[in-house]
Amino acid sequence: MTIPLALFCDECGAANPLQATECFACQQSLEQIKPAPRASTSIQPYYRGYRGTSSLNNHTTSISIDLTMGSPTITSASDSDSDTLPPGSLLAKRYSIIKVVGQGGFGVVYQARDHKKRKKMVAIKQINISKLTPRQIIDATDSYNREVSLLSKLQHKHLPRIYSHFSDAEHWYLVMDFIKGKTLEEYQEQSPDGALPLKQVLTVGMQVCDVLQYLHTQKPAVIFRDVKPANLMWGDDGRVYLIDFGIARRFVPGQARDTGPLGSPGYAAPEQYGVVQTTPYTDIYGLGVTLQTLVTGKEPLEMQDDAGSGQVMHPQIPAPLQQLLDEMTEADTRKRPKSADQVWLRLKRIKQGKWGWIWSFLQGVLLGAVPALTFIVGIIISNSRGYESIFFTLAMMVFFCLLPIAGLVLFILAISMLFSPRKRLLGLGMLTAMALFLMVVAHQWILPLFGVRF
């Protein structure tokens, strides 16, 4: 396969036609650049601004994809002139195609069975290189390598897993978890006004915060950069999955700004337009706009038009949620919530209502009271008649020796919870119960030993 790329811009790395005098992407002059040789059987992926190199692992490496490696054998159950595989086709002597479940600009997504894993259901993303323009090939290469490099190294209950990837002369393939469900964009389309129930939106927000917190605490942090309803899959198992890592990136410390605008109009934060570098705050902005879209049924650009015309804005959003969304979508990143965990906590409080924080505290009190209740039960049993054997005595000695150790472990756990915004009230409740128990023990048994009585 020969790809007719000619001039590569020294400034941004974009491919331009031989006759071009300036780069179509950044308008840099191309007069001094000599024509580059045509690419053959491998393509060096283009990460905007890195001229064929990748900084995904916090250091520069060159990655190339050999289009001839691992050429899969395709056995078709019926003849077809289309590039789409018909049901019954066997891909790579392993994957039996069931049906097409999605189509995009670069290819299709199939539902298939993996015959080497007990006919496990999988999704296969097929990227069709042969019918793309040079510019599309660059974008497809970029997207493919980001997904392989990032998603294959991540494991989280709200992320699809990549099991394998391979290619032939005209296609690239990704084998992933098959998620039975619909995107939130599809759910919106089925809703009369495009809006989803408030409680469902809050649940979605909390689950997305879970996975964003996981991504942002990687070393270095992974920035998704494209949070929107179309990239959130609501599975039949009740989980929300973050899909399509095509423009995700690793955070690069010290980099002044991203090298090119990326993201979806309306959902992309201001910094995604080449102003500064994208950070975890970028995903918080995208989540804020997404939640606003889900609860109102209006696209972000439509909301901006309404605001400009002076119309009344989304009265169906409760005041606490509106305040949170306003903070999440601040143009100044310093005014946004500091982490996805903080957003999760505020969404939980909104979902639970005015007195939700009390229930969280009481849960901690009940958990922290477990050692006390166990101790009381042990005292009652040890003082009961009929238990005078040597074995019972030894058992009670072991019991009262292990109880302080269990209490110490629970105490350390409660202290660690104080450092988590989500579990802080739970930890405070546990410590309160333990403090009360220790006060009772001190009053009844310890202080009398020193002649102190109240």
C-alpha positions as CSV (number, residue, x, y, z in Angstrom):
1,M,0.0,0.0,0.0
2,T,1.4,3.4,-1.0
3,I,0.3,6.6,0.6
4,P,0.8,9.8,-1.4
5,L,2.1,12.1,1.3
6,A,4.6,14.7,0.2
7,L,5.4,17.7,2.3
8,F,5.5,17.5,6.2
9,C,5.3,20.8,8.0
10,D,8.2,21.5,10.3
11,E,6.0,23.5,12.7
12,C,3.1,21.1,13.3
13,G,3.9,17.9,11.4
14,A,0.8,18.0,9.1
15,A,1.0,16.4,5.6
16,N,0.5,18.7,2.7
17,P,0.3,18.3,-1.1
18,L,3.5,18.7,-3.1
19,Q,2.3,21.9,-4.7
20,A,1.4,23.6,-1.4
21,T,3.2,26.7,-0.4
22,E,1.9,27.0,3.2
23,C,0.7,24.5,5.7
24,F,-3.1,24.0,5.7
25,A,-3.1,23.4,9.4
26,C,-0.9,26.2,10.9
27,Q,-0.2,28.4,7.8
28,Q,3.6,27.9,8.2
29,S,5.5,28.5,5.0
30,L,6.6,25.3,3.2
31,E,8.9,27.0,0.7
32,Q,12.1,25.7,2.3
33,I,10.9,22.1,2.7
34,K,12.0,19.5,0.3
35,P,9.5,16.9,-0.9
36,A,9.4,13.9,1.5
37,P,9.6,10.4,0.1
38,R,6.4,8.4,-0.2
39,A,5.5,6.2,2.6
40,S,5.4,2.5,1.9
41,T,4.2,-0.4,4.1
42,S,4.3,1.5,7.4
43,I,2.9,4.8,8.6
44,Q,4.5,6.9,11.3
45,P,1.6,8.2,13.4
46,Y,1.1,11.9,13.6
47,Y,0.5,13.4,17.1
48,R,-0.3,17.0,16.5
49,G,2.9,19.1,16.8
50,Y,5.3,16.2,17.4
51,R,6.1,15.4,13.7
52,G,5.5,11.7,13.8
53,T,6.5,11.1,17.5
54,S,4.5,10.4,20.5
55,S,4.8,11.7,24.0
56,L,2.3,9.3,25.5
57,N,4.7,7.9,28.1
58,N,6.2,11.3,29.2
59,H,9.1,10.8,26.8
60,T,9.4,11.0,23.1
61,T,9.3,7.7,21.2
62,S,8.7,6.9,17.5
63,I,5.9,4.5,16.8
64,S,5.1,2.9,13.5
65,I,2.4,0.5,12.4
66,D,3.3,-2.2,10.0
67,L,0.2,-2.6,7.7
68,T,1.3,-6.0,6.6
69,M,1.8,-7.6,10.0
70,G,-0.6,-10.2,11.3
71,S,-2.6,-10.2,8.1
72,P,-6.0,-11.7,9.1
73,T,-7.7,-14.3,7.0
74,I,-11.3,-13.4,6.2
75,T,-13.7,-16.1,5.2
76,S,-16.9,-14.7,4.0
77,A,-20.2,-16.5,4.3
78,S,-21.5,-14.7,1.2
79,D,-20.1,-12.6,-1.6
80,S,-20.3,-8.8,-1.1
81,D,-18.8,-5.8,-2.9
82,S,-19.0,-3.8,0.3
83,D,-16.0,-3.3,2.6
84,T,-18.3,-4.3,5.5
85,L,-18.0,-7.9,6.6
86,P,-21.3,-9.8,6.3
87,P,-22.7,-11.8,9.2
88,G,-21.1,-15.2,9.5
89,S,-17.6,-14.1,8.3
90,L,-14.7,-15.5,10.2
91,L,-12.0,-12.8,10.9
92,A,-8.4,-13.8,11.7
93,K,-9.6,-17.5,11.9
94,R,-11.0,-16.6,15.3
95,Y,-13.7,-14.0,15.4
96,S,-17.2,-14.8,14.0
97,I,-18.9,-11.7,12.8
98,I,-22.5,-11.4,14.1
99,K,-23.6,-7.9,12.9
100,V,-22.6,-4.3,12.5
101,V,-23.4,-2.3,15.6
102,G,-21.9,1.1,14.7
103,Q,-20.4,3.1,11.8
104,G,-18.2,6.2,11.7
105,G,-16.0,8.2,9.4
106,F,-13.0,5.8,9.6
107,G,-14.8,2.4,9.6
108,V,-17.3,0.2,11.4
109,V,-17.8,-1.7,14.7
110,Y,-18.9,-5.3,14.7
111,Q,-20.4,-7.5,17.3
112,A,-18.5,-10.8,17.2
113,R,-17.7,-14.1,19.0
114,D,-14.2,-15.1,20.0
115,H,-13.9,-18.8,19.3
116,K,-10.7,-19.0,21.3
117,K,-12.3,-17.7,24.5
118,R,-15.4,-19.9,24.8
119,K,-17.3,-17.8,22.2
120,K,-17.0,-14.7,24.4
121,M,-18.9,-11.7,22.9
122,V,-16.5,-9.0,21.7
123,A,-16.6,-5.7,19.8
124,I,-14.3,-5.3,16.8
125,K,-13.5,-1.8,15.6
126,Q,-12.4,-2.0,11.9
127,I,-10.6,1.1,10.5
128,N,-10.7,1.2,6.7
129,I,-7.4,2.8,5.6
130,S,-7.7,2.2,1.8
131,K,-10.6,4.6,1.3
132,L,-9.2,7.5,3.4
133,T,-7.5,10.7,2.2
134,P,-4.0,11.4,3.4
135,R,-5.3,13.8,6.0
136,Q,-7.8,11.2,7.2
137,I,-5.1,8.6,7.4
138,I,-3.1,10.8,9.7
139,D,-6.1,11.3,12.0
140,A,-7.0,7.6,11.9
141,T,-3.5,6.7,12.8
142,D,-3.5,9.2,15.6
143,S,-6.8,7.9,17.0
144,Y,-5.8,4.2,16.6
145,N,-2.5,4.6,18.4
146,R,-4.0,6.6,21.2
147,E,-6.5,3.9,21.9
148,V,-4.0,1.1,21.8
149,S,-1.3,2.9,23.8
150,L,-3.7,4.2,26.5
151,L,-6.7,2.0,26.8
152,S,-4.8,-1.3,26.7
153,K,-2.9,-0.2,29.9
154,L,-6.0,0.9,31.8
155,Q,-8.3,-1.3,33.9
156,H,-11.4,0.1,35.4
157,K,-15.0,-1.1,35.7
158,H,-16.2,1.9,33.7
159,L,-13.7,1.4,30.8
160,P,-13.9,-1.2,28.0
161,R,-10.9,-3.4,27.8
162,I,-8.8,-4.0,24.7
163,Y,-8.0,-7.6,24.2
164,S,-6.1,-7.6,20.9
165,H,-5.2,-5.5,17.9
166,F,-4.0,-6.5,14.4
167,S,-4.0,-5.2,10.8
168,D,-3.9,-6.2,7.2
169,A,-3.0,-4.2,4.1
170,E,-6.2,-2.1,4.1
171,H,-7.5,-2.3,7.7
172,W,-6.7,-1.9,11.3
173,Y,-8.6,-3.8,14.0
174,L,-9.2,-3.4,17.7
175,V,-10.8,-6.2,19.7
176,M,-12.6,-4.8,22.8
177,D,-15.3,-5.5,25.4
178,F,-18.7,-5.7,23.9
179,I,-21.0,-3.4,25.9
180,K,-24.6,-4.1,25.5
181,G,-26.4,-0.9,25.8
182,K,-26.8,2.6,24.2
183,T,-25.0,5.8,24.3
184,L,-26.5,8.7,26.3
185,E,-26.9,10.5,23.0
186,E,-29.2,7.7,21.8
187,Y,-31.2,7.8,25.0
188,Q,-31.6,11.6,24.5
189,E,-32.9,11.0,21.0
190,Q,-35.5,8.6,22.3
191,S,-36.7,11.1,24.9
192,P,-39.5,13.5,23.8
193,D,-37.6,16.6,24.9
194,G,-34.1,15.2,24.8
195,A,-33.8,15.4,28.6
196,L,-33.2,12.5,31.0
197,P,-34.6,12.2,34.6
198,L,-32.6,14.2,37.2
199,K,-31.7,11.2,39.4
200,Q,-30.5,9.3,36.3
201,V,-28.3,12.3,35.3
202,L,-26.8,12.5,38.8
203,T,-26.1,8.8,38.7
204,V,-24.4,9.2,35.4
205,G,-22.3,12.1,36.7
206,M,-21.1,10.1,39.8
207,Q,-20.1,7.1,37.7
208,V,-18.2,9.3,35.2
209,C,-16.5,11.0,38.1
210,D,-15.3,7.5,39.2
211,V,-13.5,6.8,36.0
212,L,-12.2,10.4,35.5
213,Q,-10.7,10.3,39.0
214,Y,-9.0,7.0,38.0
215,L,-7.6,8.5,34.8
216,H,-6.5,11.7,36.5
217,T,-4.5,9.9,39.2
218,Q,-2.5,7.9,36.7
219,K,1.2,8.7,36.5
220,P,1.2,10.8,34.4
221,A,-2.4,11.7,34.3
222,V,-4.6,10.7,31.4
223,I,-6.8,13.5,30.0
224,F,-9.8,12.2,28.1
225,R,-10.6,15.6,26.4
226,D,-13.9,14.5,24.8
227,V,-16.5,14.0,27.5
228,K,-19.9,14.2,25.8
229,P,-23.1,12.1,25.6
230,A,-22.0,10.3,22.5
231,N,-18.9,9.0,24.3
232,L,-20.8,7.7,27.3
233,M,-22.4,4.2,27.0
234,W,-25.1,3.2,29.4
235,G,-24.8,-0.5,29.6
236,D,-27.6,-3.0,30.3
237,D,-25.7,-3.8,33.5
238,G,-26.4,-0.4,34.9
239,R,-22.9,0.9,34.4
240,V,-21.8,4.0,32.4
241,Y,-18.7,3.4,30.2
242,L,-16.4,6.0,28.9
243,I,-15.7,5.1,25.3
244,D,-13.5,6.4,22.4
245,F,-10.0,7.4,23.6
246,G,-9.2,8.7,20.1
247,I,-8.0,12.1,21.3
248,A,-7.0,11.3,24.9
249,R,-3.5,12.2,26.0
250,R,-1.0,11.9,28.8
251,F,-0.4,15.1,30.7
252,V,3.1,16.5,30.0
253,P,4.5,18.6,32.9
254,G,6.0,21.9,31.8
255,Q,4.3,22.0,28.4
256,A,2.9,25.5,27.8
257,R,-0.1,24.5,25.7
258,D,-1.5,21.8,23.5
259,T,-0.2,21.8,20.0
260,G,-3.6,22.0,18.3
261,P,-7.3,22.4,18.9
262,L,-9.1,19.1,19.7
263,G,-12.5,18.3,21.1
264,S,-16.2,18.6,20.2
265,P,-17.7,22.1,19.7
266,G,-19.7,23.2,22.8
267,Y,-18.2,20.4,25.0
268,A,-14.6,21.4,24.6
269,A,-13.1,23.6,27.3
270,P,-11.6,27.0,26.2
271,E,-8.1,25.7,26.8
272,Q,-8.6,23.0,24.1
273,Y,-8.4,25.7,21.5
274,G,-4.7,26.0,21.8
275,V,-4.7,28.6,24.6
276,V,-3.0,26.6,27.3
277,Q,-2.3,22.9,28.0
278,T,-5.3,20.6,28.8
279,T,-5.4,19.2,32.3
280,P,-7.8,17.3,34.5
281,Y,-9.8,20.5,34.7
282,T,-10.6,20.1,31.0
283,D,-12.5,16.9,31.7
284,I,-14.4,18.5,34.5
285,Y,-15.5,21.2,32.1
286,G,-16.7,18.6,29.6
287,L,-18.6,16.7,32.3
288,G,-20.3,19.9,33.4
289,V,-21.5,20.7,29.9
290,T,-22.6,17.0,29.4
291,L,-24.7,17.0,32.6
292,Q,-26.3,20.3,31.7
293,T,-27.1,18.9,28.2
294,L,-28.6,15.7,29.7
295,V,-30.8,17.4,32.3
296,T,-32.1,20.1,29.9
297,G,-32.2,18.3,26.6
298,K,-30.5,21.3,24.9
299,E,-27.1,21.2,23.1
300,P,-24.4,23.5,24.6
301,L,-24.4,25.8,21.6
302,E,-28.1,26.1,21.7
303,M,-27.8,27.0,25.4
304,Q,-25.4,29.7,24.6
305,D,-27.8,31.1,22.0
306,D,-30.6,31.2,24.6
307,A,-28.3,33.0,27.0
308,G,-27.4,35.6,24.4
309,S,-31.1,36.2,23.6
310,G,-31.9,36.7,27.3
311,Q,-34.3,33.7,27.6
312,V,-34.9,32.1,30.9
313,M,-32.3,29.4,31.4
314,H,-33.1,25.7,32.4
315,P,-35.4,26.2,35.3
316,Q,-35.6,22.4,35.8
317,I,-32.1,22.3,37.3
318,P,-32.1,22.6,41.1
319,A,-30.1,25.5,42.5
320,P,-27.3,23.4,44.1
321,L,-26.8,21.5,40.8
322,Q,-26.9,24.8,38.8
323,Q,-24.2,26.2,41.1
324,L,-22.0,23.2,40.6
325,L,-22.4,23.2,36.8
326,D,-21.6,26.9,36.7
327,E,-18.4,26.2,38.6
328,M,-17.5,23.2,36.4
329,T,-17.9,25.3,33.2
330,E,-15.9,28.3,34.4
331,A,-13.6,29.6,31.7
332,D,-10.9,30.1,34.3
333,T,-9.6,26.6,35.3
334,R,-8.7,27.9,38.8
335,K,-12.4,28.4,39.6
336,R,-13.4,24.9,38.7
337,P,-13.7,22.1,41.3
338,K,-10.2,20.8,42.2
339,S,-10.9,17.1,41.3
340,A,-13.5,14.7,40.0
341,D,-13.7,13.4,43.6
342,Q,-15.0,16.8,44.7
343,V,-17.6,16.8,42.0
344,W,-18.7,13.2,43.0
345,L,-19.2,14.3,46.5
346,R,-21.4,17.3,45.6
347,L,-23.4,15.2,43.2
348,K,-24.0,12.7,45.9
349,R,-25.2,15.3,48.4
350,I,-27.6,16.7,45.7
351,K,-28.9,13.2,45.0
352,Q,-29.3,12.3,48.7
353,G,-31.1,15.6,49.5
354,K,-30.8,18.0,52.4
355,W,-30.2,15.4,55.1
356,G,-28.0,13.0,53.1
357,W,-24.8,14.0,55.0
358,I,-26.4,12.9,58.3
359,W,-27.1,9.4,57.0
360,S,-23.4,9.1,55.8
361,F,-22.3,10.1,59.3
362,L,-24.6,7.6,61.0
363,Q,-23.3,4.9,58.7
364,G,-19.9,5.6,60.1
365,V,-21.1,5.6,63.6
366,L,-22.7,2.1,63.1
367,L,-19.5,0.8,61.6
368,G,-17.3,2.3,64.3
369,A,-19.5,0.8,67.0
370,V,-18.8,-2.8,65.8
371,P,-15.8,-3.3,68.1
372,A,-17.8,-1.9,71.1
373,L,-20.8,-4.2,70.4
374,T,-18.5,-7.2,70.0
375,F,-16.7,-6.4,73.3
376,I,-20.0,-6.1,75.1
377,V,-21.2,-9.5,73.7
378,G,-17.9,-11.0,74.8
379,I,-18.3,-9.7,78.3
380,I,-21.8,-11.1,78.6
381,I,-20.8,-14.5,77.3
382,S,-17.7,-14.7,79.6
383,N,-19.8,-14.0,82.7
384,S,-22.4,-16.5,81.8
385,R,-22.7,-19.7,83.9
386,G,-22.0,-23.0,82.3
387,Y,-18.9,-21.9,80.5
388,E,-16.1,-23.0,82.8
389,S,-14.1,-25.4,80.7
390,I,-10.4,-24.7,79.9
391,F,-11.2,-24.5,76.2
392,F,-13.8,-21.8,76.8
393,T,-11.3,-19.8,78.9
394,L,-8.6,-20.0,76.2
395,A,-11.1,-19.0,73.6
396,M,-12.1,-15.9,75.5
397,M,-8.5,-15.0,76.1
398,V,-7.8,-15.1,72.3
399,F,-11.0,-13.2,71.7
400,F,-10.0,-10.3,74.0
401,C,-6.5,-10.3,72.6
402,L,-7.6,-10.0,69.0
403,L,-10.3,-7.4,69.6
404,P,-7.8,-4.5,70.2
405,I,-6.0,-5.4,67.0
406,A,-9.2,-5.4,65.1
407,G,-10.1,-2.0,66.7
408,L,-6.7,-0.6,65.8
409,V,-7.1,-1.7,62.1
410,L,-10.6,0.0,62.0
411,F,-9.1,3.1,63.6
412,I,-6.4,3.4,61.0
413,L,-9.0,2.9,58.3
414,A,-11.1,5.7,59.7
415,I,-8.1,8.0,59.8
416,S,-7.4,7.3,56.1
417,M,-11.0,8.1,55.2
418,L,-10.5,11.6,56.5
419,F,-8.2,12.3,53.5
420,S,-10.9,11.3,51.0
421,P,-13.6,13.8,50.2
422,R,-16.0,11.0,49.5
423,K,-15.5,9.1,52.7
424,R,-14.7,11.9,55.2
425,L,-18.1,11.9,56.9
426,L,-18.0,8.1,57.1
427,G,-14.6,8.3,58.8
428,L,-15.8,11.0,61.2
429,G,-18.7,8.8,62.2
430,M,-16.4,5.8,62.9
431,L,-14.0,7.9,65.0
432,T,-16.9,9.4,67.0
433,A,-18.2,5.9,67.9
434,M,-14.7,4.7,68.8
435,A,-14.1,7.8,71.0
436,L,-17.3,7.2,72.9
437,F,-16.5,3.5,73.4
438,L,-13.0,4.4,74.7
439,M,-14.5,7.0,77.1
440,V,-16.8,4.3,78.5
441,V,-14.0,1.8,78.9
442,A,-11.8,4.4,80.6
443,H,-14.6,5.3,83.0
444,Q,-15.6,1.8,83.9
445,W,-12.3,-0.1,84.0
446,I,-9.1,1.9,83.5
447,L,-9.5,5.0,85.7
448,P,-10.7,3.0,88.7
449,L,-7.4,1.1,88.7
450,F,-5.7,4.4,89.5
451,G,-8.3,5.4,92.1
452,V,-10.0,7.9,89.9
453,R,-13.8,7.9,90.0
454,F,-16.5,10.2,88.8
